[in-house]
Amino acid sequence: MASTEKFTDKDGFVCPKCGDRRLEIVMTDAVVSQELDFNPHTKELLYIGDAEIHDACVDHFQCYHCGWVIPGATDEETLIKLLGGNAE
Ligand SMILES: [Zn+2]
């Protein structure tokens, strides 16, 4: 690994830039669907509920707060190992 930045402690992920502990996954080439309704009175479309991800490619993992990218983590198994877990 090229980076020497430490991004874990005994409790898991900790961002070396801002100290936040929340992770975020960034995906590309996603197939996403969402319920849609047409309002005949306003003539507008209304998006209902949450979008559902059916298929997507992992691009990278990052800090949820500042966007610092975890080096070398290109899939969930690698991320788990980098965070000190036991991936199959
Ligand atoms: Zn951060």
PDB file of the backbone (N, CA, C, O) and the ligand in Angstrom, with CONECT records:
HET     ZN  A 101       1
ATOM      1  N   MET A   1       0.840  -1.195   0.000  1.00  0.00           N
ATOM      2  CA  MET A   1       0.000   0.000   0.000  1.00  0.00           C
ATOM      3  C   MET A   1       0.881   1.254   0.000  1.00  0.00           C
ATOM      4  O   MET A   1       1.843   1.335   0.764  1.00  0.00           O
ATOM      5  N   ALA A   2       0.566   2.197  -0.825  1.00  0.00           N
ATOM      6  CA  ALA A   2       1.389   3.391  -0.971  1.00  0.00           C
ATOM      7  C   ALA A   2       1.226   4.334   0.216  1.00  0.00           C
ATOM      8  O   ALA A   2       2.192   4.943   0.674  1.00  0.00           O
ATOM      9  N   SER A   3       0.006   4.446   0.705  1.00  0.00           N
ATOM     10  CA  SER A   3      -0.262   5.394   1.775  1.00  0.00           C
ATOM     11  C   SER A   3       0.223   4.861   3.115  1.00  0.00           C
ATOM     12  O   SER A   3       0.072   3.677   3.416  1.00  0.00           O
ATOM     13  N   THR A   4       0.800   5.737   3.906  1.00  0.00           N
ATOM     14  CA  THR A   4       1.211   5.355   5.254  1.00  0.00           C
ATOM     15  C   THR A   4       0.260   5.941   6.289  1.00  0.00           C
ATOM     16  O   THR A   4       0.481   5.807   7.493  1.00  0.00           O
ATOM     17  N   GLU A   5      -0.804   6.593   5.813  1.00  0.00           N
ATOM     18  CA  GLU A   5      -1.759   7.191   6.734  1.00  0.00           C
ATOM     19  C   GLU A   5      -2.520   6.103   7.479  1.00  0.00           C
ATOM     20  O   GLU A   5      -2.964   5.117   6.891  1.00  0.00           O
ATOM     21  N   LYS A   6      -2.659   6.302   8.769  1.00  0.00           N
ATOM     22  CA  LYS A   6      -3.388   5.355   9.594  1.00  0.00           C
ATOM     23  C   LYS A   6      -4.862   5.761   9.596  1.00  0.00           C
ATOM     24  O   LYS A   6      -5.193   6.914   9.872  1.00  0.00           O
ATOM     25  N   PHE A   7      -5.748   4.803   9.285  1.00  0.00           N
ATOM     26  CA  PHE A   7      -7.163   5.147   9.245  1.00  0.00           C
ATOM     27  C   PHE A   7      -8.027   4.187  10.051  1.00  0.00           C
ATOM     28  O   PHE A   7      -9.232   4.076   9.825  1.00  0.00           O
ATOM     29  N   THR A   8      -7.389   3.488  11.003  1.00  0.00           N
ATOM     30  CA  THR A   8      -8.161   2.649  11.920  1.00  0.00           C
ATOM     31  C   THR A   8      -7.613   2.829  13.330  1.00  0.00           C
ATOM     32  O   THR A   8      -6.463   3.223  13.523  1.00  0.00           O
ATOM     33  N   ASP A   9      -8.456   2.534  14.301  1.00  0.00           N
ATOM     34  CA  ASP A   9      -8.008   2.362  15.675  1.00  0.00           C
ATOM     35  C   ASP A   9      -8.742   1.147  16.223  1.00  0.00           C
ATOM     36  O   ASP A   9      -9.304   0.375  15.445  1.00  0.00           O
ATOM     37  N   LYS A  10      -8.754   0.957  17.520  1.00  0.00           N
ATOM     38  CA  LYS A  10      -9.368  -0.258  18.071  1.00  0.00           C
ATOM     39  C   LYS A  10     -10.868  -0.354  17.790  1.00  0.00           C
ATOM     40  O   LYS A  10     -11.445  -1.441  17.841  1.00  0.00           O
ATOM     41  N   ASP A  11     -11.488   0.771  17.497  1.00  0.00           N
ATOM     42  CA  ASP A  11     -12.929   0.764  17.230  1.00  0.00           C
ATOM     43  C   ASP A  11     -13.278   0.787  15.746  1.00  0.00           C
ATOM     44  O   ASP A  11     -14.445   0.938  15.387  1.00  0.00           O
ATOM     45  N   GLY A  12     -12.276   0.639  14.885  1.00  0.00           N
ATOM     46  CA  GLY A  12     -12.556   0.594  13.452  1.00  0.00           C
ATOM     47  C   GLY A  12     -12.091   1.836  12.740  1.00  0.00           C
ATOM     48  O   GLY A  12     -11.052   2.413  13.062  1.00  0.00           O
ATOM     49  N   PHE A  13     -12.888   2.242  11.754  1.00  0.00           N
ATOM     50  CA  PHE A  13     -12.493   3.370  10.901  1.00  0.00           C
ATOM     51  C   PHE A  13     -12.456   4.689  11.656  1.00  0.00           C
ATOM     52  O   PHE A  13     -13.362   5.019  12.421  1.00  0.00           O
ATOM     53  N   VAL A  14     -11.393   5.425  11.419  1.00  0.00           N
ATOM     54  CA  VAL A  14     -11.338   6.820  11.864  1.00  0.00           C
ATOM     55  C   VAL A  14     -10.610   7.598  10.774  1.00  0.00           C
ATOM     56  O   VAL A  14      -9.488   7.259  10.397  1.00  0.00           O
ATOM     57  N   CYS A  15     -11.257   8.638  10.276  1.00  0.00           N
ATOM     58  CA  CYS A  15     -10.705   9.394   9.155  1.00  0.00           C
ATOM     59  C   CYS A  15      -9.452  10.159   9.580  1.00  0.00           C
ATOM     60  O   CYS A  15      -9.491  10.910  10.555  1.00  0.00           O
ATOM     61  N   PRO A  16      -8.322   9.976   8.850  1.00  0.00           N
ATOM     62  CA  PRO A  16      -7.090  10.682   9.212  1.00  0.00           C
ATOM     63  C   PRO A  16      -7.157  12.185   8.940  1.00  0.00           C
ATOM     64  O   PRO A  16      -6.347  12.950   9.463  1.00  0.00           O
ATOM     65  N   LYS A  17      -8.120  12.603   8.127  1.00  0.00           N
ATOM     66  CA  LYS A  17      -8.225  14.035   7.799  1.00  0.00           C
ATOM     67  C   LYS A  17      -9.121  14.781   8.780  1.00  0.00           C
ATOM     68  O   LYS A  17      -8.769  15.868   9.237  1.00  0.00           O
ATOM     69  N   CYS A  18     -10.291  14.199   9.111  1.00  0.00           N
ATOM     70  CA  CYS A  18     -11.258  14.951   9.927  1.00  0.00           C
ATOM     71  C   CYS A  18     -11.683  14.238  11.207  1.00  0.00           C
ATOM     72  O   CYS A  18     -12.357  14.833  12.048  1.00  0.00           O
ATOM     73  N   GLY A  19     -11.294  12.950  11.368  1.00  0.00           N
ATOM     74  CA  GLY A  19     -11.618  12.239  12.598  1.00  0.00           C
ATOM     75  C   GLY A  19     -13.000  11.612  12.639  1.00  0.00           C
ATOM     76  O   GLY A  19     -13.363  10.999  13.644  1.00  0.00           O
ATOM     77  N   ASP A  20     -13.785  11.749  11.569  1.00  0.00           N
ATOM     78  CA  ASP A  20     -15.124  11.163  11.529  1.00  0.00           C
ATOM     79  C   ASP A  20     -15.018   9.649  11.433  1.00  0.00           C
ATOM     80  O   ASP A  20     -14.034   9.126  10.910  1.00  0.00           O
ATOM     81  N   ARG A  21     -16.030   8.939  11.937  1.00  0.00           N
ATOM     82  CA  ARG A  21     -16.014   7.476  11.930  1.00  0.00           C
ATOM     83  C   ARG A  21     -17.009   6.878  10.935  1.00  0.00           C
ATOM     84  O   ARG A  21     -17.144   5.659  10.836  1.00  0.00           O
ATOM     85  N   ARG A  22     -17.691   7.734  10.213  1.00  0.00           N
ATOM     86  CA  ARG A  22     -18.696   7.221   9.278  1.00  0.00           C
ATOM     87  C   ARG A  22     -18.078   6.946   7.912  1.00  0.00           C
ATOM     88  O   ARG A  22     -17.302   7.746   7.389  1.00  0.00           O
ATOM     89  N   LEU A  23     -18.440   5.796   7.346  1.00  0.00           N
ATOM     90  CA  LEU A  23     -17.959   5.398   6.027  1.00  0.00           C
ATOM     91  C   LEU A  23     -19.032   5.646   4.985  1.00  0.00           C
ATOM     92  O   LEU A  23     -20.224   5.691   5.289  1.00  0.00           O
ATOM     93  N   GLU A  24     -18.587   5.803   3.763  1.00  0.00           N
ATOM     94  CA  GLU A  24     -19.515   5.986   2.652  1.00  0.00           C
ATOM     95  C   GLU A  24     -19.018   5.156   1.474  1.00  0.00           C
ATOM     96  O   GLU A  24     -17.819   5.107   1.200  1.00  0.00           O
ATOM     97  N   ILE A  25     -19.948   4.508   0.783  1.00  0.00           N
ATOM     98  CA  ILE A  25     -19.602   3.757  -0.418  1.00  0.00           C
ATOM     99  C   ILE A  25     -20.002   4.589  -1.631  1.00  0.00           C
ATOM    100  O   ILE A  25     -21.083   5.178  -1.661  1.00  0.00           O
ATOM    101  N   VAL A  26     -19.130   4.632  -2.621  1.00  0.00           N
ATOM    102  CA  VAL A  26     -19.429   5.348  -3.861  1.00  0.00           C
ATOM    103  C   VAL A  26     -19.468   4.330  -4.992  1.00  0.00           C
ATOM    104  O   VAL A  26     -18.505   3.596  -5.217  1.00  0.00           O
ATOM    105  N   MET A  27     -20.597   4.296  -5.702  1.00  0.00           N
ATOM    106  CA  MET A  27     -20.813   3.293  -6.740  1.00  0.00           C
ATOM    107  C   MET A  27     -21.023   3.953  -8.102  1.00  0.00           C
ATOM    108  O   MET A  27     -21.486   5.089  -8.202  1.00  0.00           O
ATOM    109  N   THR A  28     -20.672   3.210  -9.134  1.00  0.00           N
ATOM    110  CA  THR A  28     -20.901   3.680 -10.496  1.00  0.00           C
ATOM    111  C   THR A  28     -21.703   2.634 -11.254  1.00  0.00           C
ATOM    112  O   THR A  28     -21.924   1.535 -10.747  1.00  0.00           O
ATOM    113  N   ASP A  29     -22.138   2.965 -12.457  1.00  0.00           N
ATOM    114  CA  ASP A  29     -22.884   2.051 -13.331  1.00  0.00           C
ATOM    115  C   ASP A  29     -24.064   1.415 -12.606  1.00  0.00           C
ATOM    116  O   ASP A  29     -24.304   0.215 -12.737  1.00  0.00           O
ATOM    117  N   ALA A  30     -24.798   2.216 -11.844  1.00  0.00           N
ATOM    118  CA  ALA A  30     -25.882   1.690 -11.038  1.00  0.00           C
ATOM    119  C   ALA A  30     -27.189   1.591 -11.822  1.00  0.00           C
ATOM    120  O   ALA A  30     -27.506   2.452 -12.643  1.00  0.00           O
ATOM    121  N   VAL A  31     -27.939   0.525 -11.553  1.00  0.00           N
ATOM    122  CA  VAL A  31     -29.315   0.409 -12.021  1.00  0.00           C
ATOM    123  C   VAL A  31     -30.195   0.700 -10.814  1.00  0.00           C
ATOM    124  O   VAL A  31     -30.205  -0.050  -9.838  1.00  0.00           O
ATOM    125  N   VAL A  32     -30.931   1.803 -10.898  1.00  0.00           N
ATOM    126  CA  VAL A  32     -31.699   2.284  -9.754  1.00  0.00           C
ATOM    127  C   VAL A  32     -33.144   2.480 -10.192  1.00  0.00           C
ATOM    128  O   VAL A  32     -33.405   2.976 -11.288  1.00  0.00           O
ATOM    129  N   SER A  33     -34.077   2.093  -9.338  1.00  0.00           N
ATOM    130  CA  SER A  33     -35.483   2.302  -9.673  1.00  0.00           C
ATOM    131  C   SER A  33     -36.196   3.000  -8.516  1.00  0.00           C
ATOM    132  O   SER A  33     -35.758   2.940  -7.367  1.00  0.00           O
ATOM    133  N   GLN A  34     -37.313   3.668  -8.851  1.00  0.00           N
ATOM    134  CA  GLN A  34     -38.073   4.380  -7.837  1.00  0.00           C
ATOM    135  C   GLN A  34     -39.513   4.522  -8.310  1.00  0.00           C
ATOM    136  O   GLN A  34     -39.780   4.727  -9.494  1.00  0.00           O
ATOM    137  N   GLU A  35     -40.448   4.406  -7.346  1.00  0.00           N
ATOM    138  CA  GLU A  35     -41.858   4.572  -7.675  1.00  0.00           C
ATOM    139  C   GLU A  35     -42.114   6.007  -8.122  1.00  0.00           C
ATOM    140  O   GLU A  35     -41.572   6.963  -7.568  1.00  0.00           O
ATOM    141  N   LEU A  36     -42.967   6.122  -9.149  1.00  0.00           N
ATOM    142  CA  LEU A  36     -43.209   7.416  -9.765  1.00  0.00           C
ATOM    143  C   LEU A  36     -44.709   7.618  -9.941  1.00  0.00           C
ATOM    144  O   LEU A  36     -45.445   6.677 -10.239  1.00  0.00           O
ATOM    145  N   ASP A  37     -45.144   8.837  -9.756  1.00  0.00           N
ATOM    146  CA  ASP A  37     -46.559   9.137  -9.956  1.00  0.00           C
ATOM    147  C   ASP A  37     -46.690  10.424 -10.760  1.00  0.00           C
ATOM    148  O   ASP A  37     -45.878  11.341 -10.641  1.00  0.00           O
ATOM    149  N   PHE A  38     -47.747  10.468 -11.590  1.00  0.00           N
ATOM    150  CA  PHE A  38     -48.027  11.690 -12.344  1.00  0.00           C
ATOM    151  C   PHE A  38     -49.240  12.376 -11.745  1.00  0.00           C
ATOM    152  O   PHE A  38     -50.313  11.782 -11.633  1.00  0.00           O
ATOM    153  N   ASN A  39     -49.064  13.618 -11.365  1.00  0.00           N
ATOM    154  CA  ASN A  39     -50.161  14.383 -10.789  1.00  0.00           C
ATOM    155  C   ASN A  39     -50.885  15.122 -11.912  1.00  0.00           C
ATOM    156  O   ASN A  39     -50.320  16.036 -12.513  1.00  0.00           O
ATOM    157  N   PRO A  40     -52.156  14.727 -12.206  1.00  0.00           N
ATOM    158  CA  PRO A  40     -52.872  15.332 -13.329  1.00  0.00           C
ATOM    159  C   PRO A  40     -53.244  16.795 -13.087  1.00  0.00           C
ATOM    160  O   PRO A  40     -53.540  17.522 -14.036  1.00  0.00           O
ATOM    161  N   HIS A  41     -53.230  17.224 -11.845  1.00  0.00           N
ATOM    162  CA  HIS A  41     -53.596  18.600 -11.531  1.00  0.00           C
ATOM    163  C   HIS A  41     -52.427  19.559 -11.735  1.00  0.00           C
ATOM    164  O   HIS A  41     -52.575  20.630 -12.325  1.00  0.00           O
ATOM    165  N   THR A  42     -51.264  19.149 -11.234  1.00  0.00           N
ATOM    166  CA  THR A  42     -50.083  20.018 -11.373  1.00  0.00           C
ATOM    167  C   THR A  42     -49.295  19.697 -12.631  1.00  0.00           C
ATOM    168  O   THR A  42     -48.395  20.439 -13.024  1.00  0.00           O
ATOM    169  N   LYS A  43     -49.654  18.555 -13.271  1.00  0.00           N
ATOM    170  CA  LYS A  43     -48.935  18.081 -14.474  1.00  0.00           C
ATOM    171  C   LYS A  43     -47.468  17.817 -14.197  1.00  0.00           C
ATOM    172  O   LYS A  43     -46.616  17.989 -15.068  1.00  0.00           O
ATOM    173  N   GLU A  44     -47.186  17.399 -12.981  1.00  0.00           N
ATOM    174  CA  GLU A  44     -45.794  17.131 -12.620  1.00  0.00           C
ATOM    175  C   GLU A  44     -45.626  15.700 -12.149  1.00  0.00           C
ATOM    176  O   GLU A  44     -46.572  15.056 -11.697  1.00  0.00           O
ATOM    177  N   LEU A  45     -44.395  15.219 -12.268  1.00  0.00           N
ATOM    178  CA  LEU A  45     -44.051  13.902 -11.754  1.00  0.00           C
ATOM    179  C   LEU A  45     -43.660  14.007 -10.291  1.00  0.00           C
ATOM    180  O   LEU A  45     -43.041  14.981  -9.863  1.00  0.00           O
ATOM    181  N   LEU A  46     -44.035  12.976  -9.527  1.00  0.00           N
ATOM    182  CA  LEU A  46     -43.718  12.945  -8.111  1.00  0.00           C
ATOM    183  C   LEU A  46     -42.927  11.671  -7.826  1.00  0.00           C
ATOM    184  O   LEU A  46     -43.377  10.571  -8.148  1.00  0.00           O
ATOM    185  N   TYR A  47     -41.752  11.822  -7.225  1.00  0.00           N
ATOM    186  CA  TYR A  47     -40.933  10.671  -6.840  1.00  0.00           C
ATOM    187  C   TYR A  47     -41.350  10.213  -5.454  1.00  0.00           C
ATOM    188  O   TYR A  47     -41.346  11.002  -4.509  1.00  0.00           O
ATOM    189  N   ILE A  48     -41.709   8.940  -5.326  1.00  0.00           N
ATOM    190  CA  ILE A  48     -42.259   8.417  -4.082  1.00  0.00           C
ATOM    191  C   ILE A  48     -41.244   7.495  -3.398  1.00  0.00           C
ATOM    192  O   ILE A  48     -40.641   6.627  -4.029  1.00  0.00           O
ATOM    193  N   GLY A  49     -41.078   7.707  -2.107  1.00  0.00           N
ATOM    194  CA  GLY A  49     -40.216   6.824  -1.317  1.00  0.00           C
ATOM    195  C   GLY A  49     -38.746   6.943  -1.677  1.00  0.00           C
ATOM    196  O   GLY A  49     -38.303   7.954  -2.223  1.00  0.00           O
ATOM    197  N   ASP A  50     -37.993   5.889  -1.361  1.00  0.00           N
ATOM    198  CA  ASP A  50     -36.557   5.880  -1.596  1.00  0.00           C
ATOM    199  C   ASP A  50     -36.240   5.118  -2.874  1.00  0.00           C
ATOM    200  O   ASP A  50     -36.934   4.168  -3.236  1.00  0.00           O
ATOM    201  N   ALA A  51     -35.196   5.543  -3.543  1.00  0.00           N
ATOM    202  CA  ALA A  51     -34.713   4.830  -4.716  1.00  0.00           C
ATOM    203  C   ALA A  51     -34.132   3.487  -4.278  1.00  0.00           C
ATOM    204  O   ALA A  51     -33.594   3.360  -3.178  1.00  0.00           O
ATOM    205  N   GLU A  52     -34.246   2.490  -5.150  1.00  0.00           N
ATOM    206  CA  GLU A  52     -33.764   1.155  -4.852  1.00  0.00           C
ATOM    207  C   GLU A  52     -32.626   0.814  -5.813  1.00  0.00           C
ATOM    208  O   GLU A  52     -32.757   0.948  -7.030  1.00  0.00           O
ATOM    209  N   ILE A  53     -31.508   0.371  -5.237  1.00  0.00           N
ATOM    210  CA  ILE A  53     -30.359   0.009  -6.067  1.00  0.00           C
ATOM    211  C   ILE A  53     -30.443  -1.475  -6.410  1.00  0.00           C
ATOM    212  O   ILE A  53     -30.493  -2.315  -5.511  1.00  0.00           O
ATOM    213  N   HIS A  54     -30.460  -1.803  -7.688  1.00  0.00           N
ATOM    214  CA  HIS A  54     -30.549  -3.199  -8.103  1.00  0.00           C
ATOM    215  C   HIS A  54     -29.197  -3.769  -8.490  1.00  0.00           C
ATOM    216  O   HIS A  54     -28.932  -4.950  -8.265  1.00  0.00           O
ATOM    217  N   ASP A  55     -28.348  -2.949  -9.062  1.00  0.00           N
ATOM    218  CA  ASP A  55     -27.049  -3.432  -9.499  1.00  0.00           C
ATOM    219  C   ASP A  55     -26.119  -2.225  -9.582  1.00  0.00           C
ATOM    220  O   ASP A  55     -26.506  -1.158 -10.059  1.00  0.00           O
ATOM    221  N   ALA A  56     -24.891  -2.412  -9.111  1.00  0.00           N
ATOM    222  CA  ALA A  56     -23.941  -1.299  -9.144  1.00  0.00           C
ATOM    223  C   ALA A  56     -22.527  -1.819  -8.962  1.00  0.00           C
ATOM    224  O   ALA A  56     -22.314  -2.889  -8.392  1.00  0.00           O
ATOM    225  N   CYS A  57     -21.555  -1.044  -9.455  1.00  0.00           N
ATOM    226  CA  CYS A  57     -20.146  -1.382  -9.271  1.00  0.00           C
ATOM    227  C   CYS A  57     -19.570  -0.490  -8.185  1.00  0.00           C
ATOM    228  O   CYS A  57     -19.799   0.720  -8.179  1.00  0.00           O
ATOM    229  N   VAL A  58     -18.825  -1.088  -7.268  1.00  0.00           N
ATOM    230  CA  VAL A  58     -18.143  -0.299  -6.249  1.00  0.00           C
ATOM    231  C   VAL A  58     -17.013   0.476  -6.911  1.00  0.00           C
ATOM    232  O   VAL A  58     -16.177  -0.101  -7.607  1.00  0.00           O
ATOM    233  N   ASP A  59     -16.994   1.785  -6.688  1.00  0.00           N
ATOM    234  CA  ASP A  59     -15.887   2.584  -7.201  1.00  0.00           C
ATOM    235  C   ASP A  59     -14.845   2.789  -6.104  1.00  0.00           C
ATOM    236  O   ASP A  59     -13.661   2.519  -6.303  1.00  0.00           O
ATOM    237  N   HIS A  60     -15.293   3.264  -4.954  1.00  0.00           N
ATOM    238  CA  HIS A  60     -14.378   3.403  -3.826  1.00  0.00           C
ATOM    239  C   HIS A  60     -15.167   3.616  -2.541  1.00  0.00           C
ATOM    240  O   HIS A  60     -16.384   3.807  -2.555  1.00  0.00           O
ATOM    241  N   PHE A  61     -14.431   3.577  -1.424  1.00  0.00           N
ATOM    242  CA  PHE A  61     -15.012   3.861  -0.114  1.00  0.00           C
ATOM    243  C   PHE A  61     -14.340   5.117   0.415  1.00  0.00           C
ATOM    244  O   PHE A  61     -13.153   5.346   0.181  1.00  0.00           O
ATOM    245  N   GLN A  62     -15.104   5.919   1.125  1.00  0.00           N
ATOM    246  CA  GLN A  62     -14.546   7.180   1.610  1.00  0.00           C
ATOM    247  C   GLN A  62     -15.164   7.592   2.938  1.00  0.00           C
ATOM    248  O   GLN A  62     -16.120   6.990   3.425  1.00  0.00           O
ATOM    249  N   CYS A  63     -14.576   8.650   3.506  1.00  0.00           N
ATOM    250  CA  CYS A  63     -15.113   9.239   4.725  1.00  0.00           C
ATOM    251  C   CYS A  63     -16.437   9.923   4.381  1.00  0.00           C
ATOM    252  O   CYS A  63     -16.523  10.688   3.420  1.00  0.00           O
ATOM    253  N   TYR A  64     -17.460   9.634   5.178  1.00  0.00           N
ATOM    254  CA  TYR A  64     -18.770  10.215   4.905  1.00  0.00           C
ATOM    255  C   TYR A  64     -18.752  11.731   5.064  1.00  0.00           C
ATOM    256  O   TYR A  64     -19.484  12.444   4.378  1.00  0.00           O
ATOM    257  N   HIS A  65     -17.914  12.214   5.970  1.00  0.00           N
ATOM    258  CA  HIS A  65     -17.908  13.648   6.277  1.00  0.00           C
ATOM    259  C   HIS A  65     -17.098  14.471   5.273  1.00  0.00           C
ATOM    260  O   HIS A  65     -17.595  15.463   4.741  1.00  0.00           O
ATOM    261  N   CYS A  66     -15.850  14.060   5.012  1.00  0.00           N
ATOM    262  CA  CYS A  66     -14.972  14.924   4.204  1.00  0.00           C
ATOM    263  C   CYS A  66     -14.602  14.329   2.848  1.00  0.00           C
ATOM    264  O   CYS A  66     -14.027  15.024   2.010  1.00  0.00           O
ATOM    265  N   GLY A  67     -14.922  13.052   2.619  1.00  0.00           N
ATOM    266  CA  GLY A  67     -14.650  12.470   1.315  1.00  0.00           C
ATOM    267  C   GLY A  67     -13.247  11.905   1.147  1.00  0.00           C
ATOM    268  O   GLY A  67     -12.849  11.573   0.031  1.00  0.00           O
ATOM    269  N   TRP A  68     -12.493  11.791   2.230  1.00  0.00           N
ATOM    270  CA  TRP A  68     -11.158  11.177   2.144  1.00  0.00           C
ATOM    271  C   TRP A  68     -11.306   9.723   1.681  1.00  0.00           C
ATOM    272  O   TRP A  68     -12.050   8.944   2.277  1.00  0.00           O
ATOM    273  N   VAL A  69     -10.591   9.374   0.617  1.00  0.00           N
ATOM    274  CA  VAL A  69     -10.744   8.045   0.019  1.00  0.00           C
ATOM    275  C   VAL A  69      -9.808   7.050   0.690  1.00  0.00           C
ATOM    276  O   VAL A  69      -8.620   7.322   0.858  1.00  0.00           O
ATOM    277  N   ILE A  70     -10.352   5.886   1.077  1.00  0.00           N
ATOM    278  CA  ILE A  70      -9.549   4.831   1.687  1.00  0.00           C
ATOM    279  C   ILE A  70      -8.688   4.187   0.605  1.00  0.00           C
ATOM    280  O   ILE A  70      -9.228   3.618  -0.344  1.00  0.00           O
ATOM    281  N   PRO A  71      -7.358   4.262   0.725  1.00  0.00           N
ATOM    282  CA  PRO A  71      -6.491   3.740  -0.336  1.00  0.00           C
ATOM    283  C   PRO A  71      -6.542   2.214  -0.424  1.00  0.00           C
ATOM    284  O   PRO A  71      -6.476   1.519   0.589  1.00  0.00           O
ATOM    285  N   GLY A  72      -6.660   1.714  -1.639  1.00  0.00           N
ATOM    286  CA  GLY A  72      -6.583   0.273  -1.870  1.00  0.00           C
ATOM    287  C   GLY A  72      -7.868  -0.497  -1.661  1.00  0.00           C
ATOM    288  O   GLY A  72      -7.904  -1.700  -1.920  1.00  0.00           O
ATOM    289  N   ALA A  73      -8.927   0.154  -1.200  1.00  0.00           N
ATOM    290  CA  ALA A  73     -10.188  -0.550  -0.947  1.00  0.00           C
ATOM    291  C   ALA A  73     -11.086  -0.451  -2.179  1.00  0.00           C
ATOM    292  O   ALA A  73     -11.738   0.565  -2.416  1.00  0.00           O
ATOM    293  N   THR A  74     -11.100  -1.528  -2.950  1.00  0.00           N
ATOM    294  CA  THR A  74     -11.882  -1.516  -4.185  1.00  0.00           C
ATOM    295  C   THR A  74     -13.094  -2.436  -4.127  1.00  0.00           C
ATOM    296  O   THR A  74     -13.907  -2.448  -5.051  1.00  0.00           O
ATOM    297  N   ASP A  75     -13.221  -3.203  -3.055  1.00  0.00           N
ATOM    298  CA  ASP A  75     -14.403  -4.050  -2.873  1.00  0.00           C
ATOM    299  C   ASP A  75     -14.624  -4.252  -1.374  1.00  0.00           C
ATOM    300  O   ASP A  75     -13.768  -3.904  -0.561  1.00  0.00           O
ATOM    301  N   GLU A  76     -15.777  -4.817  -1.019  1.00  0.00           N
ATOM    302  CA  GLU A  76     -16.136  -4.946   0.394  1.00  0.00           C
ATOM    303  C   GLU A  76     -15.158  -5.821   1.169  1.00  0.00           C
ATOM    304  O   GLU A  76     -14.808  -5.506   2.307  1.00  0.00           O
ATOM    305  N   GLU A  77     -14.711  -6.928   0.553  1.00  0.00           N
ATOM    306  CA  GLU A  77     -13.808  -7.848   1.246  1.00  0.00           C
ATOM    307  C   GLU A  77     -12.497  -7.147   1.605  1.00  0.00           C
ATOM    308  O   GLU A  77     -11.993  -7.280   2.720  1.00  0.00           O
ATOM    309  N   THR A  78     -11.951  -6.395   0.635  1.00  0.00           N
ATOM    310  CA  THR A  78     -10.703  -5.672   0.872  1.00  0.00           C
ATOM    311  C   THR A  78     -10.891  -4.613   1.954  1.00  0.00           C
ATOM    312  O   THR A  78     -10.028  -4.425   2.811  1.00  0.00           O
ATOM    313  N   LEU A  79     -12.027  -3.926   1.904  1.00  0.00           N
ATOM    314  CA  LEU A  79     -12.310  -2.899   2.911  1.00  0.00           C
ATOM    315  C   LEU A  79     -12.338  -3.503   4.300  1.00  0.00           C
ATOM    316  O   LEU A  79     -11.745  -2.960   5.231  1.00  0.00           O
ATOM    317  N   ILE A  80     -13.032  -4.637   4.444  1.00  0.00           N
ATOM    318  CA  ILE A  80     -13.138  -5.298   5.741  1.00  0.00           C
ATOM    319  C   ILE A  80     -11.749  -5.666   6.273  1.00  0.00           C
ATOM    320  O   ILE A  80     -11.456  -5.476   7.453  1.00  0.00           O
ATOM    321  N   LYS A  81     -10.893  -6.200   5.377  1.00  0.00           N
ATOM    322  CA  LYS A  81      -9.537  -6.561   5.784  1.00  0.00           C
ATOM    323  C   LYS A  81      -8.740  -5.338   6.201  1.00  0.00           C
ATOM    324  O   LYS A  81      -8.023  -5.370   7.201  1.00  0.00           O
ATOM    325  N   LEU A  82      -8.866  -4.244   5.428  1.00  0.00           N
ATOM    326  CA  LEU A  82      -8.125  -3.017   5.743  1.00  0.00           C
ATOM    327  C   LEU A  82      -8.568  -2.429   7.078  1.00  0.00           C
ATOM    328  O   LEU A  82      -7.788  -1.765   7.762  1.00  0.00           O
ATOM    329  N   LEU A  83      -9.827  -2.676   7.446  1.00  0.00           N
ATOM    330  CA  LEU A  83     -10.353  -2.161   8.700  1.00  0.00           C
ATOM    331  C   LEU A  83     -10.073  -3.100   9.864  1.00  0.00           C
ATOM    332  O   LEU A  83     -10.457  -2.835  11.003  1.00  0.00           O
ATOM    333  N   GLY A  84      -9.388  -4.211   9.553  1.00  0.00           N
ATOM    334  CA  GLY A  84      -8.997  -5.133  10.618  1.00  0.00           C
ATOM    335  C   GLY A  84      -9.960  -6.277  10.854  1.00  0.00           C
ATOM    336  O   GLY A  84      -9.871  -6.965  11.871  1.00  0.00           O
ATOM    337  N   GLY A  85     -10.888  -6.489   9.917  1.00  0.00           N
ATOM    338  CA  GLY A  85     -11.854  -7.560  10.058  1.00  0.00           C
ATOM    339  C   GLY A  85     -11.418  -8.822   9.345  1.00  0.00           C
ATOM    340  O   GLY A  85     -10.366  -8.865   8.707  1.00  0.00           O
ATOM    341  N   ASN A  86     -12.242  -9.845   9.462  1.00  0.00           N
ATOM    342  CA  ASN A  86     -11.955 -11.118   8.820  1.00  0.00           C
ATOM    343  C   ASN A  86     -12.948 -11.360   7.694  1.00  0.00           C
ATOM    344  O   ASN A  86     -14.074 -11.800   7.924  1.00  0.00           O
ATOM    345  N   ALA A  87     -12.514 -11.066   6.474  1.00  0.00           N
ATOM    346  CA  ALA A  87     -13.373 -11.316   5.316  1.00  0.00           C
ATOM    347  C   ALA A  87     -13.112 -12.719   4.797  1.00  0.00           C
ATOM    348  O   ALA A  87     -11.995 -13.228   4.894  1.00  0.00           O
ATOM    349  N   GLU A  88     -14.137 -13.335   4.250  1.00  0.00           N
ATOM    350  CA  GLU A  88     -13.989 -14.690   3.691  1.00  0.00           C
ATOM    351  C   GLU A  88     -13.135 -14.649   2.447  1.00  0.00           C
ATOM    352  O   GLU A  88     -12.894 -15.687   1.829  1.00  0.00           O
TER     353      GLU A  88
HETATM  354 ZN    ZN A 101     -13.026  12.692   6.931  1.00  0.00          ZN2+
END
